Amino acid sequence: MSEQPRDESDDFDEIIDAETDRDPDLAVIEAGSRTLRAQAGPPQADAVPARPLDPEVDKALRAVETELATRWGETKLDPSVTRIAALMDVLGEPQRAYPSIHITGTNGKTSTARMIEALLSAFELRTGRYTSPHVQSITERISLDGAPISAERFIETYEDVKPYVEMVDTQQEYRLSFFEVLTAMAYAAFADAPVDAAVVEVGMGGTWDATNVIDGSVAVVTPISLDHTDRLGSTPAEIAAEKSGVIKQDATVILAQQPVDAAQVLLKKAVEVDATVAREGMEFGIVSREVAVGGQLLTLRGLGGEYDNLFLPLYGAHQAHNAAVALAAVEAFFGIGAQHARTLDVDTVRRAFASVASPGRLEVVRKSPTVILDAAHNPAGAAAAAEGVSESFGFSRLIGVVATSAEKDVKGLLEAFEPIFAEIVVTANSTHRAMDADALAAIAVEVFGDERVVVEPRLDDAIEAAITLAEEEGEYAGAGVLVTGSVFTVGEARLLLGKG
């Protein structure tokens, strides 16, 4: 059996706890968090679980994380679902025990998955949700009934599938990857629950993604833009070709607004497999939206009719578009379409949207000054975040804290944020993939000019420096801080600011 090469992919490699266990900078994060936690106040319960309080459970979870971290992504190998298919076979095909909604795209997948999950749950379906990467805890990736599974259940699920994983390892040229094992755990946990519906986000792409051993009755494609171009393609059309693999025979395809060339590829694939297509802006979409305190108020046109007075406690036009896509996907799941002129119960839809949370997506984690976290890591995501901040927050002065992964389009991301940042504090997160702070500063100076760039190599110092800069405006001047650039960065910032 060949040893699997290490892969640097966002979506297969983001094991924050396992990485920081081996990284001496974790101690820096935990020490730095004491000051920032005191400023931010006590942590609040949310959708991101903290480490287990029981030391024995925490030890067992760390052991599982360590074992998973010895496995690497498969994107440097010939693309294949052979290994995950073999594992599903010996597990008894758990992914076929429930209907599913399969989500791909470049940006907005996790928020859309959370909205779909909330809608299905509101209609009294037991749900399973699989998303990646995680913000802080690996257990976030697998949710049942709207909440991450417990550490104990995560450990039990791993131990249940481990003998089968080892069996398949011996039969394949390469060992199963981290993402393949975790995908199998999710599908097994959903079957064991059992769930009425699974909401599954791809890790990367579509056709060769490990999640693609399911046949979703509904396939969702969120907006496609350039990201992972070394693996998925250099144009939206090439990326769409890979992502179109989630579109299966006779499925219903829900398409968010797409670049023209990407849309053409997706529509062609739908025709080939006789899938039904619903397009944002054609069969469904946003009728109206207004900025509201704590979010926005929407009227959406679904596949069956209009839904008004929907409060969504998330910021930005991009989240309204995600909501329209999520609503259409759930309508399609329930068989509502142009031929069936009916709607879902609007009061239930209202309750569902009002309950949605999406950690790390324009998430306010502190007041006075306001500190916002956003996991934007590519230019399209940064542009959406910048627009959302400008629309929803009346900052007189906004300080950016940015730490990115080295392989990203860093200049494009910084250019998207330049119009809204008065100053930028460049830094680095604790992962091995982080761009060096000085290297990031050199790019930032090209975009912002030397006088607007501050360098702080440690993230805790960077956040503290940005808060100090914001406070120079005075308590009531309306300055704020936006921490962004990577899911890694947001996860560590949440820890530093007492959110986990």
Secondary structure, DSSP 8 states (H G I E B T S, - for coil): -B-------HHHH--HHHHHHT-THHHHHHHHHHHHHHHH-S----SS----SSHHHHHHHHHHHHHHHTS--STTS----HHHHHHHHHTT-GGGSS-EEEEE-SSSHHHHHHHHHHHHHHTT--EEEE--S-SS-GGGGEEETTEE--HHHHHHHHHHHHHHHHHHHHHSSB---HHHHHHHHHHHHHHHTT-SEEEEE-SSSSTT-GGGGS--SEEEE----S-SHHHH-SSHHHHHHHHGGG--TT-EEEE-S--HHHHHHHHHHHHHTT-EEEEBTTTBEEEEEEEETTEEEEEEE-SSSEEEEEEE-S-SHHHHHHHHHHHHHHHHHTT-STTS-----HHHHHHHHHT---TTSSEEEETTTEEEE----SHHHHHHHHHHHHHH---SEEEEEE--BTTS-HHHHHHHHTTT-SEEEEEE-SSTTB--HHHHHHHHHHHH-GGGEEEEEEHHHHHHHHHHHHHTT-TTS-EEEEEES-HHHHHHHHHHTT--
